[in-house]
Structures are given as C-alpha cells and as structure tokens.
C-alpha cells in the first residue's frame, strides 16, 4: 500500500537526519529531492545515463506530424517533446522506465500522442529516475486515454519502475499538479521541514508516521508565509495560490489511493482557478474567436478523429457556426470559455470589421475565419524564415507542395492542408486582391500585424 511506503520513507529519512546531525548538518530540500528521484530503483539503474537516446528520438520524430522533438542548448539535460499549447494549469503524468526499455518505450508513448494529436508538453531527463518521463496534458480525457494505452502496453509495463510515492499512482503512473511550480520540489521542501521540526521536538523514530505528517502539512497550509518559502514562489501571489493547491493535493494523496480523487481535485479546483482567471481578465472576444479558430485547426487536423475520419477542424468550425459547440476542443478550457463569453452574434460583429459588401452573414464570418488562418501561416513563415517567409508561401501557392510551409512553428502546415492554394486564391478574389504580396499590403500590414 502506498501509504505504508510513505511512512517507511519518512522513518528512514528521520533516521538519516539523526546521523547527519552528528556531523553538524541536516536534511535539505535538495537532498530529499534527489533521494526521491532514485527511490525504489534497482542499484544497477541508479547511475544509468539515457541521454545517448536523445539523437535517436530527435531523428525518429523529425518528419512526424503533431510532434516536435529537440534538445535545447539552454536545457541540455532534457529531451523535449511538444505538440500544441499547454497552459500551466495542467495534469502532470510521470512514467519511469528502466534503461533497457526507455528508448523504445518513449517512441511508443510519443507516437501514440502524435497519432491521436493530443496536446502535450513533455520531457525526458538525462538519467534513469522515478520521473524520467514527464508528460503535461490539458484535460482528464487525454490523461485517461494515455493511461489506458500505457496500462495495456506489455512492453511499457515490462519496463516500468516505481514512481515517487508522494504523488498519486495508478497502474504504475504518477499524477500531480503544480502550475508554475514543481510538485516534487515543493513536496521535498515540506518533507525536509517536517523531518527537521520533528527532530527539534525530540521525537522518537516511532512517532514519525503518516498521521503526524498529514497534520504537519495541514498546519503548513494554514500559514501563507510557509507557502511563500516553497521553491520558485518568491512572493509571487499567483504562485502562492498554486502552492496552496499543491499542499491540498498532497493531503489528499496521503489519505487516498483512488485515481478518481485526483481527477476530482483537478477538475474542480484547477478548472475553477482557470475560470476565475479568465473572468478576471475580461476576455477579448476577438482574441477568443481567433484562439478557437487556430486551436480547433490544430486539434482536429483531417483524419485524426476516429468518429469523423473525413472531418477536420475546418468542418468543426463550420458546425460551431451552425450552433454546435461540441466540436470546439476542451483544451485550455476553451469550450466553456466560448460558451460563457462568445455568441454567434459576436462572431458576426467581429467579422464585419472587414466586411465584404454583398456577402451573406455566413460568408462574411467564414471569410474572416480564412483570413485568420492565412494570417497564421504568414506569421509562422516570417518567424521561421525571416526576410523570405512570404517568398516561401508564394512557392506553396504556385506548387501546392507543403514542404514550403513550416511544420515546427504554430499551426502553419496543419492549416495549409485545409486552406489549400485554391481556397487562398478564392479568398484573394473575394477580397479583391491579386496575390499574396498585395494581400499583405491590403490586409496584413494595414491591420498592424507585421512590421
């Protein structure tokens, strides 16, 4: 039982602290963090490096749709795997694979995420740890899909090792939430404070148990100054709020082994936090509509929805304009935000800013949708190819070859698959322009979108 393992860890750490005190030192957050990353791993795995796999993962996914894999010079100890945009208010999943399974296991996991076009922000560290694969997901549905897939993959299950017992665990997968913080770092700091406090009070090892730790965490959560002491907070009001959520989740994990309790916490607490944030910011309707257009195009590139294999984000946007909001993704709480803040009448008012005389309301809105899509392609092309991005786009319009559209930035290539050269030329005709250069002068520059 996970709670019994937690209690054993606390007792072992307390005993270690007693030994350290003899040498005039004490347990620190960093010591405990390192200890938890190796806890329960076989001795032969504890010093195994896995960063030799980085080049193979980068090469494997180089031409894969819906995923970008890279090793940043500024973050060289991690290989990063990214698809789409993921807000800090997300579900964090930990998977620990041994050194003989990590290469193929990572390919299996990230191929599944890419093939299902699931938005995520992920990383794999340089050595084997209890959290060597960290995956951030935007909602419960995606997390459960991935959980079911990992749980039913014999290869991955054969290579799985223990995760940190202080986070929720289900079928060998760890779950946490931390926003802009680090759940494991925060928990390490709280454990260090608990162990040192119990030592100051002269407690016997037998008095170190999960109940006293729960009481300590509960008292800790009542003191804002304590939350401010957690890693990465540094007086930031929003991070203090997130620290209180980390403490709440830790308390729940100390009393429950049921993964449904984790999702209940996430959906109620975190979604409320996000909704309050968006309400406080008084959302800009036009920016929200643009987000809906671009996010839907990214989420539903053609053929990825098994229930609608011939439908794309473009089709779902059409359905939304018919009054069906179900095609709008729930990522980043987008569906609820639109339901609360953006009506169909709003979309028409937004689109009429660039109204084309003689067109129906539906055509006006759809032309606006197309201009947003085309602007995204232009923006991404210019960012990817400074100074000649428009020339690259012109080559696409002439040849129809997607190789001229960047795949590594934004939604550009996904959009181009739907807003093909014929659609773009039709849009030019509707707007009364002859080519992409005139379009830039007519619409893009005149709306102060590029310098």
C-alpha positions in Angstrom: 0.0 0.0 0.0 1.4 3.4 -1.0 0.7 5.0 2.4 2.8 2.3 4.1 5.6 3.1 1.7 5.3 6.8 2.5 5.6 6.1 6.2 8.7 3.9 5.7 10.3 6.7 3.7 9.6 9.3 6.4 11.1 7.0 9.1 14.2 6.3 7.0 14.7 10.0 6.3 14.3 10.8 10.0 17.0 8.2 10.9 19.3 9.7 8.2 18.7 13.1 9.7 19.8 11.9 13.2 23.1 10.7 11.6 23.6 13.9 9.7 23.2 16.0 12.9 26.2 14.3 14.3 28.2 16.0 11.6 26.6 19.4 12.2 24.3 19.3 9.2 20.7 18.4 8.4 18.5 17.2 5.6 17.7 19.7 2.9 15.1 20.0 0.2 17.7 19.2 -2.5 18.9 16.1 -0.7 15.3 14.8 -0.4 14.5 15.7 -4.0 17.5 13.7 -5.2 16.6 10.8 -2.9 13.0 10.7 -4.2 14.2 10.6 -7.8 16.1 7.4 -7.2 13.8 5.8 -4.5 13.0 2.2 -5.2 15.2 1.9 -8.4 17.4 -1.2 -8.7 21.0 -0.4 -7.8 22.2 -1.1 -11.4 19.7 1.5 -12.7 20.5 4.4 -10.3 23.5 5.7 -12.3 22.4 4.8 -15.8 22.6 7.6 -18.3 19.9 7.7 -21.0 20.8 10.9 -22.8 22.5 8.9 -25.5 19.0 8.3 -26.8 18.3 12.0 -27.4 19.6 12.0 -31.0 17.7 8.9 -31.9 14.4 10.3 -30.6 15.0 13.6 -32.5 15.7 11.7 -35.7 12.8 9.3 -35.3 10.2 12.1 -34.9 11.9 14.5 -37.4 9.1 14.2 -40.0 6.4 13.0 -37.7 3.2 15.1 -37.7 1.9 16.6 -34.4 5.1 16.5 -32.5 8.4 18.4 -32.2 11.4 16.8 -30.5 14.5 18.7 -29.6 17.3 19.2 -27.1 17.7 22.9 -26.3 21.2 24.3 -25.5 19.6 26.2 -22.6 18.1 23.0 -21.2 20.6 20.4 -22.3 19.8 17.8 -19.7 16.4 17.2 -21.1 15.0 16.0 -24.5 11.7 17.9 -25.1 8.6 16.6 -26.8 5.9 19.1 -27.7 2.6 19.3 -29.5 0.4 22.4 -29.4 -0.1 24.7 -26.5 -0.4 23.6 -22.9 -1.3 26.0 -20.1 0.5 25.7 -16.7 -2.8 24.6 -15.2 -2.4 21.0 -16.5 -2.2 17.4 -15.5 1.3 16.1 -15.0 2.0 12.4 -15.5 5.2 10.6 -14.5 6.4 7.4 -16.2 9.6 5.7 -15.0 11.2 3.2 -17.5 14.4 1.2 -16.9 17.4 1.9 -19.2 16.7 -1.1 -21.5 13.1 0.0 -22.2 13.4 3.7 -22.2 14.3 4.1 -25.9 11.5 2.1 -27.5 9.1 2.8 -24.7 9.4 6.6 -25.3 8.8 6.1 -29.0 5.7 4.0 -28.3 4.3 6.7 -25.9 5.0 9.7 -28.0 3.9 8.0 -31.3 0.5 7.4 -29.6 0.3 11.0 -28.5 1.2 12.3 -32.0 -1.1 9.8 -33.8 -4.0 11.0 -31.7 -3.0 14.6 -32.0 -3.1 15.1 -28.2 -1.7 18.4 -27.0 1.2 17.9 -24.5 4.4 19.4 -23.2 6.8 16.7 -22.2 10.4 15.9 -21.4 12.8 13.1 -20.7 15.8 13.6 -18.4 19.4 12.5 -18.9 19.4 9.6 -16.4 17.0 6.9 -15.1 14.8 8.4 -12.4 11.4 7.8 -10.8 10.2 10.6 -13.1 12.4 10.1 -16.1 9.4 10.7 -18.5 7.2 13.8 -17.5 4.1 14.5 -19.6 1.9 17.6 -19.2 -1.6 17.2 -20.6 -4.5 19.7 -20.8 -7.5 17.6 -19.6 -8.8 14.4 -18.0 -9.9 12.8 -21.2 -6.4 12.9 -22.7 -4.9 11.7 -19.5 -7.2 8.7 -19.2 -6.6 7.9 -22.9 -2.8 7.8 -22.3 -3.2 6.0 -19.0 -5.3 3.2 -20.7 -2.7 3.0 -23.5 0.3 2.7 -21.2 -1.6 0.3 -18.9 -2.3 -2.1 -21.8 1.2 -1.9 -23.4 3.0 -5.1 -22.4 6.4 -3.6 -23.5 6.0 -0.5 -21.4 4.6 -2.4 -18.4 7.6 -4.8 -18.5 10.0 -1.8 -18.2 8.1 0.2 -15.6 9.7 1.1 -12.3 8.3 2.8 -9.2 7.4 6.4 -9.2 7.6 8.9 -6.3 5.1 7.6 -3.6 4.1 11.1 -2.6 2.2 11.6 -5.8 -1.0 9.8 -6.9 -0.2 6.4 -8.6 -2.4 4.3 -10.9 -1.1 1.3 -12.9 2.5 2.5 -12.2 1.9 6.0 -13.5 2.3 9.0 -11.2 0.0 12.0 -11.3 0.5 15.6 -9.9 -0.5 19.2 -10.4 1.9 22.2 -9.8 1.1 25.1 -12.2 4.2 27.2 -12.4 5.8 25.3 -9.6 7.5 21.9 -9.2 5.3 19.4 -7.3 8.3 17.2 -6.4 10.4 20.2 -5.3 7.6 21.6 -3.1 7.0 18.2 -1.5 10.7 17.8 -0.9 10.8 21.1 1.0 7.8 20.2 3.1 9.3 16.8 4.0 12.6 18.5 4.9 10.8 21.0 7.2 8.8 18.1 8.8 11.8 15.9 9.5 13.8 18.8 11.0 10.8 20.0 13.1 10.3 16.5 14.5 14.0 16.4 15.4 13.8 19.8 17.1 10.8 18.4 19.2 12.9 15.4 20.2 10.5 12.9 18.6 11.3 9.2 18.6 11.5 7.4 15.3 8.4 5.5 16.1 6.5 8.8 16.4 7.3 9.6 12.8 4.3 8.4 10.8 1.8 9.4 8.1 -0.7 10.8 10.5 1.7 13.3 12.1 3.0 14.2 8.6 -0.6 14.9 7.5 -1.2 17.1 10.5 2.1 19.0 9.7 1.1 19.5 6.1 -2.4 20.7 7.2 -0.9 23.2 9.6 1.6 24.3 6.9 -1.2 25.0 4.5 -2.8 27.5 7.0 0.3 29.7 7.0 0.8 31.9 3.9 4.4 32.6 5.0 5.2 28.9 4.7 3.7 28.7 1.2 6.0 31.6 0.3 9.0 29.6 1.4 8.3 26.8 -1.1 10.6 26.6 -4.2 10.0 29.1 -7.0 7.3 31.1 -5.1 9.4 34.1 -4.0 6.4 36.3 -3.1 4.5 35.8 -6.3 0.8 36.0 -5.4 -0.3 33.6 -8.2 2.4 31.0 -7.2 1.3 31.3 -3.5 -2.2 30.3 -4.7 -0.7 27.4 -6.7 1.4 26.4 -3.6 -1.8 26.1 -1.6 -3.2 23.7 -4.3 0.0 21.6 -4.1 -0.5 21.3 -0.4 -4.1 20.4 -0.8 -3.2 17.7 -3.4 -0.5 16.3 -1.1 -3.0 16.0 1.8 -5.4 14.1 -0.5 -2.7 11.8 -1.7 -1.8 10.9 1.9 -5.3 9.5 2.5 -6.4 8.1 -0.8 -5.2 5.6 -3.4 -8.1 6.3 -5.8 -7.1 8.0 -9.0 -10.7 9.4 -9.3 -10.0 11.5 -6.3 -7.1 13.1 -8.2 -9.2 13.9 -11.2 -12.0 15.2 -8.9 -9.4 17.6 -7.3 -8.1 18.6 -10.7 -11.4 19.3 -12.4 -13.0 21.1 -9.5 -10.1 23.1 -8.1 -8.0 23.8 -11.1 -10.8 24.5 -13.6 -12.3 26.9 -11.1 -9.0 28.6 -10.8 -8.7 28.9 -14.6 -12.2 30.2 -15.0 -11.7 32.8 -12.3 -8.5 33.9 -14.0 -10.2 34.3 -17.4 -13.2 36.1 -15.8 -10.8 38.4 -14.0 -9.0 39.2 -17.3 -12.4 40.1 -19.0 -11.7 38.1 -22.2 -11.3 39.9 -25.5 -13.9 38.4 -27.8 -12.0 38.7 -31.0 -8.9 37.2 -29.4 -11.0 34.3 -28.1 -12.5 33.7 -31.5 -9.1 33.6 -33.1 -7.9 31.2 -30.4 -10.9 29.0 -31.1 -10.1 29.0 -34.9 -6.4 28.2 -34.5 -6.7 25.7 -31.6 -9.5 23.8 -33.4 -7.5 23.6 -36.6 -4.5 22.2 -34.6 -6.5 19.8 -32.5 -8.5 18.3 -35.4 -6.3 18.0 -38.4 -8.0 15.9 -41.0 -8.4 12.2 -40.3 -7.4 12.2 -36.6 -10.9 11.9 -35.2 -11.8 8.2 -35.5 -15.5 9.1 -35.3 -15.2 11.5 -38.2 -12.3 10.3 -40.3 -13.0 12.7 -43.1 -13.6 15.8 -40.9 -11.1 18.4 -39.9 -11.0 21.4 -37.6 -12.4 23.5 -40.5 -15.5 21.2 -40.5 -15.9 21.6 -36.8 -15.7 25.4 -37.1 -18.5 25.2 -39.6 -20.5 23.1 -37.2 -19.9 25.7 -34.5 -21.3 28.4 -36.7 -24.4 26.2 -37.1 -24.7 26.3 -33.3 -22.9 23.1 -32.4 -20.2 23.8 -29.9 -19.2 20.2 -29.3 -16.6 20.3 -32.0 -14.7 23.0 -30.1 -11.9 21.4 -28.0 -11.9 21.5 -24.2 -8.1 22.2 -24.2 -7.3 25.3 -22.1 -11.0 25.2 -21.0 -11.8 26.7 -24.4 -15.2 25.2 -24.9 -16.5 26.6 -21.5 -14.9 29.9 -22.2 -16.6 30.3 -25.5 -19.9 29.1 -24.1 -19.6 31.9 -21.4 -18.1 34.7 -23.5 -18.6 34.3 -27.2 -22.0 34.1 -29.0 -22.6 33.5 -32.7 -23.7 37.1 -32.9 -20.4 38.2 -31.5 -18.6 36.3 -34.3 -20.5 38.2 -36.9 -19.8 41.6 -35.3 -16.1 40.6 -35.2 -16.1 39.5 -38.8 -17.9 42.6 -40.0 -14.8 44.7 -39.2 -13.5 43.5 -42.5 -16.9 43.1 -44.2 -17.1 42.3 -47.9 -20.2 44.1 -49.5 -22.9 41.8 -50.9 -22.0 38.7 -48.9 -24.2 36.7 -46.6 -23.6 36.8 -42.9 -22.2 33.2 -43.0 -19.8 34.0 -45.9 -18.6 37.1 -44.0 -17.8 35.0 -40.9 -16.2 32.3 -43.0 -14.0 34.7 -44.9 -12.9 36.1 -41.5 -12.0 32.6 -40.4 -10.0 32.1 -43.6 -8.1 35.4 -43.1 -7.2 34.4 -39.5 -5.9 31.0 -40.9 -3.9 32.7 -43.6 -2.5 35.3 -41.2 -1.2 32.5 -39.0 0.5 30.9 -42.0 2.1 34.2 -42.9 3.2 34.9 -39.3 4.7 31.5 -38.9 6.5 31.7 -42.3 8.0 35.1 -41.4 9.1 33.8 -38.0 10.7 30.7 -39.4 12.2 32.3 -42.5 13.0 36.0 -41.6 13.1 38.1 -44.7 11.8 35.5 -47.1 8.9 33.9 -45.4 6.4 35.4 -47.9 8.5 34.1 -50.8 8.3 30.6 -49.2 4.5 31.0 -49.0 4.3 32.1 -52.6 6.2 28.9 -53.7 3.5 26.9 -51.8 0.8 28.8 -53.7 2.5 28.1 -57.0 3.4 24.4 -56.5 1.0 23.3 -53.8 3.9 21.5 -52.0 3.6 21.6 -48.2 7.4 21.5 -47.8 7.4 25.3 -48.3 5.2 25.6 -45.1 6.9 25.4 -41.8 5.9 22.5 -39.6 7.9 23.4 -36.5 6.0 26.7 -35.7 2.4 27.1 -34.7 -0.4 25.5 -36.8 1.0 26.6 -40.2 1.2 23.2 -42.0 -2.0 21.8 -40.5 -3.8 25.0 -41.6 -2.3 24.8 -45.1 -3.7 21.3 -45.5 -7.2 22.7 -45.2 -6.6 26.2 -46.5 -5.1 25.0 -49.7 -3.9 27.2 -52.6 -7.3 27.0 -54.3 -9.0 28.3 -51.1 -6.4 31.0 -50.7 -6.9 32.2 -54.3 -10.6 32.2 -53.8 -10.1 34.3 -50.8 -8.0 36.7 -52.8 -10.8 37.0 -55.3 -13.3 37.7 -52.6 -11.1 40.4 -51.1 -10.3 41.9 -54.5 -6.5 41.3 -54.4 -4.4 39.5 -57.0 -1.6 37.8 -55.0 0.0 37.2 -51.6 2.0 40.4 -51.8 -1.0 42.6 -52.4 -2.8 40.7 -49.6 0.0 41.7 -47.2 -0.3 45.3 -48.2 -4.1 45.3 -48.2 -4.9 43.3 -45.1 -1.9 42.3 -43.0 0.1 45.4 -42.8 -2.9 47.7 -42.7 -4.0 45.9 -39.6 -0.6 46.4 -37.9 0.1 42.7 -37.7 3.7 42.7 -39.0 6.4 45.3 -39.0 
